[in-house]
Amino acid sequence: MATMAQAIRLALHYGEENLGVKDIFGEDVGPPLGGVFTCTQGLKNAWNSPLDERGIIGCAIGLALSGCKPVAEIQFSDYIYNTIDLLKYAGNTLWRSNGIWPVPMVVMTPVGAGIHGSIYHSHSFESIMTHIQGWKIVIPSNALDAYGLMLSAIKDPNPVMYLIPKALLRSQGEEKIPGEPENPKELSKMIDAPLGDRSKWKPNWPDMQPLSIPLGKARIGMEGNQVTVISYGRMFPLSLEAARAVAEEGISCDVIDLRTLYPYDVEAIFNSVKKTGRVVVVNEDTELTNYGEHILRRITEDCFYHLEAPPLLVAGANVPGVALAETLEQATVPQVSYIVDALRNIA
C-alpha cells in the first residue's frame, strides 16, 4: 500500500493529468528534491519558488483569479504566519464578489509534532486556520483519504487548506488507492526517485483512477455505544489505539475521523453523541482556544440533554512551543496513554 507521501504525489499527478493543475510550486517543491517529504517528486508541473511565503500565497491567488488551479506548498506551517492577511483576502474574495470571482487554489502545508522538529517545525495550525473564513480545511489521517481529499480539494471552487500530518507521511495505508499496483515495492520503483544523481530519472506513473471523498464528510473508524471519540490527522490513529485498549476493559467507543475541519460533519458528530452520551475530543494543538473547544460547544448546545458526563478535550499542553528532547515532546502533545486515561475517566 502507498504511504501518505506517495498518495499525495499520486493525487497531484492525477490532478495535473485530468483536473487542469498546471502549477505545483513552493520552496524545494520542484526538481531535484521534489519537496522536503517527497510529496511532489517527479511531477511535471512542479517548480521551485523563491524562499518567500508571501510570494507563494500571492502567486497562488493571482493564478487562481486568472482561472488556473494552482497547488502551492508552504514547506512547514510554522512559516505560514506572515501570510495571514493574504489568506484572509483569498478566503473572502468569492463572498465579497457575490460569487463572481472563485479562488480555486490549494495550499498544502505539513503540521504537527512527532518528528523531533522542535519549535520551528512542529506547530499545529488548524485552530488558527479555522478562524480564517472562506477556506475549506482538510487534514487526512491515512493514505487513501490523503488521495481522495486532495482530488476533492483541487475540484473545489473555494480556496482549500490541505494540512498534512508530517508524522504520518511515511506510514503505509491499509486500503489500496484506485490504480496503484498491488506491491508497494513495485510502486516505489515506479515513482520514488533514486538517491544520488536524478538528472535523467523520470517516474513511471501508474494509471490512477478518480476517488470521491466529499469535503465535510467524516469517517467512522470504530463503532461503539458508550463513548464518542472525535479526532483527526495524526491523533486519529492514536485515538483508535486507545479505544482498542479500553475495549478490553469493556469500554465501547465510537471513533470519528473528521477528515474535514471546515465544513465538518455535524450530523455524524451529533448522531454519535446522542447514542453514547459521552464525548472526548482529541487533537495536538495547544488546549487554549483550541478548535476542539468549538466542537464541544456545538455538542453542549445541541446535544446537552443527551450527555451523561461533561465532555472532555485531550489536547497539547499550553506552552509556547514543542520541545526538542523526545521525552519533553511527548509531554507536550497527547500520547495514547493520555487518551486512555480520558476514556476511563469519562466512562
LUMSEDO-127549 format. One record per residue (C-alpha): residue in three letters; x, y, z. Coordinates in steps of 0.05 Angstrom, whole numbers. Example, Ala and Ser with C-alpha at 12.3 -4.5 7.8 and 13.67 -1.06 7.14 Angstrom:
! residues 2
<rec residu="ALA" east="246" north="-90" up="156"/>
<rec residu="SER" east="273" north="-21" up="143"/>
This chain:
! residues 347
<rec residu="MET" east="0" north="0" up="0"/>
<rec residu="ALA" east="22" north="71" up="-14"/>
<rec residu="THR" east="49" north="116" up="40"/>
<rec residu="MET" east="14" north="182" up="53"/>
<rec residu="ALA" east="71" north="220" up="18"/>
<rec residu="GLN" east="63" north="175" up="-43"/>
<rec residu="ALA" east="-13" north="183" up="-41"/>
<rec residu="ILE" east="-8" north="258" up="-43"/>
<rec residu="ARG" east="41" north="253" up="-101"/>
<rec residu="LEU" east="-5" north="206" up="-139"/>
<rec residu="ALA" east="-64" north="253" up="-127"/>
<rec residu="LEU" east="-25" north="312" up="-153"/>
<rec residu="HIS" east="-4" north="272" up="-214"/>
<rec residu="TYR" east="-77" north="255" up="-227"/>
<rec residu="GLY" east="-93" north="329" up="-218"/>
<rec residu="GLU" east="-43" north="352" up="-270"/>
<rec residu="GLU" east="-65" north="298" up="-319"/>
<rec residu="ASN" east="-140" north="303" up="-310"/>
<rec residu="LEU" east="-161" north="363" up="-269"/>
<rec residu="GLY" east="-124" north="421" up="-301"/>
<rec residu="VAL" east="-69" north="432" up="-250"/>
<rec residu="LYS" east="-13" north="468" up="-286"/>
<rec residu="ASP" east="26" north="497" up="-227"/>
<rec residu="ILE" east="51" north="459" up="-166"/>
<rec residu="PHE" east="101" north="503" up="-131"/>
<rec residu="GLY" east="136" north="523" up="-66"/>
<rec residu="GLU" east="204" north="520" up="-34"/>
<rec residu="ASP" east="243" north="459" up="-60"/>
<rec residu="VAL" east="178" north="431" up="-90"/>
<rec residu="GLY" east="208" north="421" up="-159"/>
<rec residu="PRO" east="268" north="380" up="-181"/>
<rec residu="PRO" east="315" north="355" up="-157"/>
<rec residu="LEU" east="286" north="349" up="-87"/>
<rec residu="GLY" east="212" north="343" up="-100"/>
<rec residu="GLY" east="193" north="371" up="-33"/>
<rec residu="VAL" east="223" north="361" up="36"/>
<rec residu="PHE" east="178" north="300" up="46"/>
<rec residu="THR" east="179" north="279" up="-29"/>
<rec residu="CYS" east="105" north="295" up="-38"/>
<rec residu="THR" east="118" north="329" up="-105"/>
<rec residu="GLN" east="174" north="285" up="-132"/>
<rec residu="GLY" east="172" north="273" up="-207"/>
<rec residu="LEU" east="111" north="317" up="-222"/>
<rec residu="LYS" east="117" north="351" up="-290"/>
<rec residu="ASN" east="86" north="416" up="-268"/>
<rec residu="ALA" east="124" north="424" up="-202"/>
<rec residu="TRP" east="172" north="483" up="-197"/>
<rec residu="ASN" east="214" north="517" up="-144"/>
<rec residu="SER" east="194" north="585" up="-117"/>
<rec residu="PRO" east="238" north="635" up="-80"/>
<rec residu="LEU" east="242" north="627" up="-5"/>
<rec residu="ASP" east="183" north="674" up="4"/>
<rec residu="GLU" east="118" north="650" up="36"/>
<rec residu="ARG" east="81" north="715" up="19"/>
<rec residu="GLY" east="104" north="709" up="-52"/>
<rec residu="ILE" east="79" north="637" up="-56"/>
<rec residu="ILE" east="9" north="653" up="-29"/>
<rec residu="GLY" east="5" north="717" up="-70"/>
<rec residu="CYS" east="24" north="680" up="-134"/>
<rec residu="ALA" east="-27" north="626" up="-120"/>
<rec residu="ILE" east="-82" north="678" up="-111"/>
<rec residu="GLY" east="-64" north="711" up="-177"/>
<rec residu="LEU" east="-63" north="645" up="-214"/>
<rec residu="ALA" east="-130" north="624" up="-184"/>
<rec residu="LEU" east="-162" north="691" up="-202"/>
<rec residu="SER" east="-137" north="683" up="-273"/>
<rec residu="GLY" east="-173" north="616" up="-280"/>
<rec residu="CYS" east="-117" north="568" up="-262"/>
<rec residu="LYS" east="-119" north="514" up="-208"/>
<rec residu="PRO" east="-53" north="523" up="-171"/>
<rec residu="VAL" east="-28" north="478" up="-115"/>
<rec residu="ALA" east="21" north="515" up="-71"/>
<rec residu="GLU" east="62" north="489" up="-13"/>
<rec residu="ILE" east="86" north="524" up="49"/>
<rec residu="GLN" east="143" north="479" up="70"/>
<rec residu="PHE" east="123" north="478" up="144"/>
<rec residu="SER" east="62" north="510" up="174"/>
<rec residu="ASP" east="107" north="545" up="224"/>
<rec residu="TYR" east="126" north="593" up="168"/>
<rec residu="ILE" east="56" north="610" up="144"/>
<rec residu="TYR" east="40" north="663" up="195"/>
<rec residu="ASN" east="68" north="721" up="155"/>
<rec residu="THR" east="15" north="706" up="102"/>
<rec residu="ILE" east="-47" north="711" up="147"/>
<rec residu="ASP" east="-72" north="775" up="114"/>
<rec residu="LEU" east="-66" north="743" up="45"/>
<rec residu="LEU" east="-102" north="681" up="69"/>
<rec residu="LYS" east="-159" north="725" up="94"/>
<rec residu="TYR" east="-160" north="761" up="26"/>
<rec residu="ALA" east="-164" north="694" up="-11"/>
<rec residu="GLY" east="-219" north="669" up="35"/>
<rec residu="ASN" east="-266" north="727" up="27"/>
<rec residu="THR" east="-258" north="740" up="-47"/>
<rec residu="LEU" east="-313" north="693" up="-72"/>
<rec residu="TRP" east="-361" north="721" up="-19"/>
<rec residu="ARG" east="-347" north="795" up="-29"/>
<rec residu="SER" east="-353" north="787" up="-104"/>
<rec residu="ASN" east="-421" north="755" up="-96"/>
<rec residu="GLY" east="-396" north="691" up="-128"/>
<rec residu="ILE" east="-364" north="724" up="-189"/>
<rec residu="TRP" east="-290" north="712" up="-171"/>
<rec residu="PRO" east="-277" north="640" up="-149"/>
<rec residu="VAL" east="-208" north="626" up="-120"/>
<rec residu="PRO" east="-195" north="552" up="-135"/>
<rec residu="MET" east="-128" north="545" up="-102"/>
<rec residu="VAL" east="-100" north="491" up="-55"/>
<rec residu="VAL" east="-47" north="507" up="-3"/>
<rec residu="MET" east="-15" north="446" up="28"/>
<rec residu="THR" east="30" north="450" up="89"/>
<rec residu="PRO" east="57" north="399" up="139"/>
<rec residu="VAL" east="32" north="407" up="211"/>
<rec residu="GLY" east="42" north="378" up="280"/>
<rec residu="ALA" east="96" north="345" up="322"/>
<rec residu="GLY" east="124" north="275" up="323"/>
<rec residu="ILE" east="188" north="283" up="283"/>
<rec residu="HIS" east="230" north="319" up="336"/>
<rec residu="GLY" east="225" north="384" up="297"/>
<rec residu="SER" east="226" north="428" up="359"/>
<rec residu="ILE" east="198" north="499" up="358"/>
<rec residu="TYR" east="208" north="514" up="284"/>
<rec residu="HIS" east="178" north="451" up="253"/>
<rec residu="SER" east="125" north="424" up="300"/>
<rec residu="HIS" east="68" north="474" up="301"/>
<rec residu="SER" east="-5" north="457" up="295"/>
<rec residu="PHE" east="-42" north="508" up="253"/>
<rec residu="GLU" east="-114" north="484" up="250"/>
<rec residu="SER" east="-143" north="526" up="306"/>
<rec residu="ILE" east="-118" north="590" up="275"/>
<rec residu="MET" east="-136" north="568" up="204"/>
<rec residu="THR" east="-208" north="551" up="221"/>
<rec residu="HIS" east="-217" north="624" up="242"/>
<rec residu="ILE" east="-200" north="650" up="173"/>
<rec residu="GLN" east="-268" north="649" up="140"/>
<rec residu="GLY" east="-279" north="627" up="68"/>
<rec residu="TRP" east="-230" north="570" up="68"/>
<rec residu="LYS" east="-245" north="496" up="68"/>
<rec residu="ILE" east="-196" north="458" up="112"/>
<rec residu="VAL" east="-178" north="384" up="107"/>
<rec residu="ILE" east="-130" north="340" up="146"/>
<rec residu="PRO" east="-123" north="266" up="127"/>
<rec residu="SER" east="-104" north="210" up="174"/>
<rec residu="ASN" east="-86" north="157" up="123"/>
<rec residu="ALA" east="-61" north="148" up="51"/>
<rec residu="LEU" east="-128" north="133" up="18"/>
<rec residu="ASP" east="-161" north="195" up="48"/>
<rec residu="ALA" east="-100" north="236" up="30"/>
<rec residu="TYR" east="-111" north="217" up="-43"/>
<rec residu="GLY" east="-186" north="227" up="-45"/>
<rec residu="LEU" east="-186" north="292" up="-5"/>
<rec residu="MET" east="-133" north="322" up="-50"/>
<rec residu="LEU" east="-175" north="308" up="-112"/>
<rec residu="SER" east="-236" north="340" up="-78"/>
<rec residu="ALA" east="-194" north="400" up="-57"/>
<rec residu="ILE" east="-169" north="411" up="-128"/>
<rec residu="LYS" east="-240" north="408" up="-156"/>
<rec residu="ASP" east="-269" north="457" up="-105"/>
<rec residu="PRO" east="-281" north="530" up="-127"/>
<rec residu="ASN" east="-261" north="555" up="-58"/>
<rec residu="PRO" east="-191" north="560" up="-30"/>
<rec residu="VAL" east="-173" north="497" up="8"/>
<rec residu="MET" east="-121" north="490" up="62"/>
<rec residu="TYR" east="-94" north="419" up="60"/>
<rec residu="LEU" east="-60" north="404" up="126"/>
<rec residu="ILE" east="-11" north="345" up="124"/>
<rec residu="PRO" east="6" north="309" up="189"/>
<rec residu="LYS" east="80" north="304" up="178"/>
<rec residu="ALA" east="89" north="246" up="228"/>
<rec residu="LEU" east="43" north="203" up="184"/>
<rec residu="LEU" east="76" north="217" up="117"/>
<rec residu="ARG" east="117" north="153" up="118"/>
<rec residu="SER" east="61" north="109" up="145"/>
<rec residu="GLN" east="32" north="59" up="96"/>
<rec residu="GLY" east="-42" north="57" up="83"/>
<rec residu="GLU" east="-87" north="-3" up="98"/>
<rec residu="GLU" east="-131" north="6" up="37"/>
<rec residu="LYS" east="-109" north="6" up="-36"/>
<rec residu="ILE" east="-114" north="71" up="-75"/>
<rec residu="PRO" east="-151" north="62" up="-141"/>
<rec residu="GLY" east="-98" north="49" up="-194"/>
<rec residu="GLU" east="-38" north="35" up="-150"/>
<rec residu="PRO" east="-2" north="-31" up="-161"/>
<rec residu="GLU" east="-12" north="-87" up="-111"/>
<rec residu="ASN" east="61" north="-90" up="-89"/>
<rec residu="PRO" east="87" north="-29" up="-50"/>
<rec residu="LYS" east="158" north="-44" up="-74"/>
<rec residu="GLU" east="134" north="-41" up="-146"/>
<rec residu="LEU" east="102" north="27" up="-133"/>
<rec residu="SER" east="166" north="52" up="-101"/>
<rec residu="LYS" east="206" north="31" up="-163"/>
<rec residu="MET" east="157" north="67" up="-207"/>
<rec residu="ILE" east="151" north="135" up="-172"/>
<rec residu="ASP" east="206" north="143" up="-120"/>
<rec residu="ALA" east="269" north="177" up="-145"/>
<rec residu="PRO" east="336" north="142" up="-132"/>
<rec residu="LEU" east="388" north="170" up="-86"/>
<rec residu="GLY" east="444" north="209" up="-118"/>
<rec residu="ASP" east="440" north="237" up="-189"/>
<rec residu="ARG" east="368" north="246" up="-211"/>
<rec residu="SER" east="381" north="287" up="-273"/>
<rec residu="LYS" east="359" north="230" up="-320"/>
<rec residu="TRP" east="306" north="198" up="-276"/>
<rec residu="LYS" east="233" north="200" up="-295"/>
<rec residu="PRO" east="175" north="168" up="-258"/>
<rec residu="ASN" east="133" north="113" up="-289"/>
<rec residu="TRP" east="64" north="133" up="-265"/>
<rec residu="PRO" east="11" north="80" up="-254"/>
<rec residu="ASP" east="-57" north="91" up="-286"/>
<rec residu="MET" east="-91" north="126" up="-227"/>
<rec residu="GLN" east="-166" north="128" up="-221"/>
<rec residu="PRO" east="-212" north="180" up="-191"/>
<rec residu="LEU" east="-235" north="175" up="-119"/>
<rec residu="SER" east="-291" north="217" up="-89"/>
<rec residu="ILE" east="-286" north="236" up="-16"/>
<rec residu="PRO" east="-333" north="295" up="-5"/>
<rec residu="LEU" east="-307" north="353" up="36"/>
<rec residu="GLY" east="-346" north="355" up="101"/>
<rec residu="LYS" east="-359" north="280" up="108"/>
<rec residu="ALA" east="-329" north="245" up="169"/>
<rec residu="ARG" east="-308" north="172" up="173"/>
<rec residu="ILE" east="-325" north="124" up="229"/>
<rec residu="GLY" east="-262" north="85" up="244"/>
<rec residu="MET" east="-292" north="43" up="300"/>
<rec residu="GLU" east="-363" north="34" up="325"/>
<rec residu="GLY" east="-386" north="31" up="397"/>
<rec residu="ASN" east="-441" north="55" up="444"/>
<rec residu="GLN" east="-410" north="83" up="507"/>
<rec residu="VAL" east="-362" north="139" up="488"/>
<rec residu="THR" east="-354" north="182" up="426"/>
<rec residu="VAL" east="-282" north="199" up="408"/>
<rec residu="ILE" east="-273" north="255" up="357"/>
<rec residu="SER" east="-205" north="266" up="325"/>
<rec residu="TYR" east="-167" north="277" up="260"/>
<rec residu="GLY" east="-98" north="276" up="229"/>
<rec residu="ARG" east="-42" north="245" up="270"/>
<rec residu="MET" east="-85" north="239" up="332"/>
<rec residu="PHE" east="-137" north="194" up="298"/>
<rec residu="PRO" east="-94" north="130" up="296"/>
<rec residu="LEU" east="-73" north="144" up="368"/>
<rec residu="SER" east="-147" north="151" up="387"/>
<rec residu="LEU" east="-162" north="85" up="352"/>
<rec residu="GLU" east="-105" north="51" up="390"/>
<rec residu="ALA" east="-132" north="79" up="456"/>
<rec residu="ALA" east="-203" north="57" up="440"/>
<rec residu="ARG" east="-180" north="-13" up="425"/>
<rec residu="ALA" east="-142" north="-15" up="490"/>
<rec residu="VAL" east="-202" north="5" up="533"/>
<rec residu="ALA" east="-247" north="-42" up="494"/>
<rec residu="GLU" east="-211" north="-99" up="530"/>
<rec residu="GLU" east="-236" north="-67" up="595"/>
<rec residu="GLY" east="-308" north="-65" up="570"/>
<rec residu="ILE" east="-310" north="7" up="546"/>
<rec residu="SER" east="-342" north="12" up="477"/>
<rec residu="CYS" east="-323" north="72" up="434"/>
<rec residu="ASP" east="-347" north="106" up="371"/>
<rec residu="VAL" east="-284" north="135" up="339"/>
<rec residu="ILE" east="-296" north="190" up="288"/>
<rec residu="ASP" east="-244" north="217" up="239"/>
<rec residu="LEU" east="-269" north="286" up="219"/>
<rec residu="ARG" east="-224" north="289" up="156"/>
<rec residu="THR" east="-251" north="359" up="141"/>
<rec residu="LEU" east="-247" north="413" up="195"/>
<rec residu="TYR" east="-289" north="461" up="155"/>
<rec residu="PRO" east="-341" north="444" up="135"/>
<rec residu="TYR" east="-346" north="389" up="187"/>
<rec residu="ASP" east="-395" north="332" up="193"/>
<rec residu="VAL" east="-444" north="357" up="245"/>
<rec residu="GLU" east="-493" north="300" up="231"/>
<rec residu="ALA" east="-441" north="246" up="245"/>
<rec residu="ILE" east="-420" north="280" up="310"/>
<rec residu="PHE" east="-490" north="291" up="337"/>
<rec residu="ASN" east="-514" north="222" up="318"/>
<rec residu="SER" east="-457" north="190" up="355"/>
<rec residu="VAL" east="-462" north="234" up="417"/>
<rec residu="LYS" east="-537" north="222" up="422"/>
<rec residu="LYS" east="-521" north="148" up="420"/>
<rec residu="THR" east="-465" north="147" up="471"/>
<rec residu="GLY" east="-478" north="206" up="518"/>
<rec residu="ARG" east="-403" north="215" up="529"/>
<rec residu="VAL" east="-352" north="250" up="485"/>
<rec residu="VAL" east="-277" north="261" up="482"/>
<rec residu="VAL" east="-245" north="307" up="430"/>
<rec residu="VAL" east="-171" north="294" up="415"/>
<rec residu="ASN" east="-121" north="337" up="378"/>
<rec residu="GLU" east="-49" north="360" up="387"/>
<rec residu="ASP" east="-58" north="436" up="383"/>
<rec residu="THR" east="-49" north="475" up="448"/>
<rec residu="GLU" east="-110" north="469" up="492"/>
<rec residu="LEU" east="-122" north="545" up="498"/>
<rec residu="THR" east="-173" north="569" up="445"/>
<rec residu="ASN" east="-169" north="501" up="412"/>
<rec residu="TYR" east="-211" north="480" up="352"/>
<rec residu="GLY" east="-237" north="423" up="394"/>
<rec residu="GLU" east="-269" north="473" up="440"/>
<rec residu="HIS" east="-315" north="494" up="384"/>
<rec residu="ILE" east="-336" north="422" up="373"/>
<rec residu="LEU" east="-350" north="415" up="447"/>
<rec residu="ARG" east="-392" north="480" up="447"/>
<rec residu="ARG" east="-435" north="454" up="390"/>
<rec residu="ILE" east="-445" north="389" up="426"/>
<rec residu="THR" east="-465" north="422" up="492"/>
<rec residu="GLU" east="-513" north="469" up="456"/>
<rec residu="ASP" east="-546" north="418" up="411"/>
<rec residu="CYS" east="-539" north="352" up="450"/>
<rec residu="PHE" east="-540" north="377" up="522"/>
<rec residu="TYR" east="-597" north="333" up="545"/>
<rec residu="HIS" east="-565" north="271" up="515"/>
<rec residu="LEU" east="-500" north="280" up="555"/>
<rec residu="GLU" east="-485" north="233" up="613"/>
<rec residu="ALA" east="-419" north="266" up="632"/>
<rec residu="PRO" east="-382" north="332" up="620"/>
<rec residu="PRO" east="-346" north="328" up="552"/>
<rec residu="LEU" east="-271" north="325" up="553"/>
<rec residu="LEU" east="-216" north="355" up="510"/>
<rec residu="VAL" east="-149" north="320" up="504"/>
<rec residu="ALA" east="-101" north="369" up="471"/>
<rec residu="GLY" east="-30" north="396" up="471"/>
<rec residu="ALA" east="0" north="430" up="531"/>
<rec residu="ASN" east="-9" north="505" up="537"/>
<rec residu="VAL" east="65" north="520" up="526"/>
<rec residu="PRO" east="98" north="567" up="475"/>
<rec residu="GLY" east="128" north="512" up="433"/>
<rec residu="VAL" east="144" north="438" up="424"/>
<rec residu="ALA" east="208" north="415" up="458"/>
<rec residu="LEU" east="265" north="381" up="421"/>
<rec residu="ALA" east="280" north="326" up="472"/>
<rec residu="GLU" east="237" north="266" up="458"/>
<rec residu="THR" east="210" north="259" up="529"/>
<rec residu="LEU" east="191" north="333" up="531"/>
<rec residu="GLU" east="160" north="329" up="461"/>
<rec residu="GLN" east="117" north="271" up="485"/>
<rec residu="ALA" east="97" north="311" up="546"/>
<rec residu="THR" east="76" north="369" up="501"/>
<rec residu="VAL" east="26" north="333" up="456"/>
<rec residu="PRO" east="-24" north="277" up="472"/>
<rec residu="GLN" east="0" north="205" up="475"/>
<rec residu="VAL" east="-41" north="141" up="474"/>
<rec residu="SER" east="-37" north="136" up="550"/>
<rec residu="TYR" east="-68" north="206" up="557"/>
<rec residu="ILE" east="-127" north="186" up="513"/>
<rec residu="VAL" east="-136" north="120" up="551"/>
<rec residu="ASP" east="-139" north="158" up="617"/>
<rec residu="ALA" east="-192" north="206" up="589"/>
<rec residu="LEU" east="-234" north="148" up="563"/>
<rec residu="ARG" east="-231" north="112" up="630"/>
<rec residu="ASN" east="-249" north="175" up="668"/>
<rec residu="ILE" east="-309" north="194" up="625"/>
<rec residu="ALA" east="-335" north="122" up="625"/>
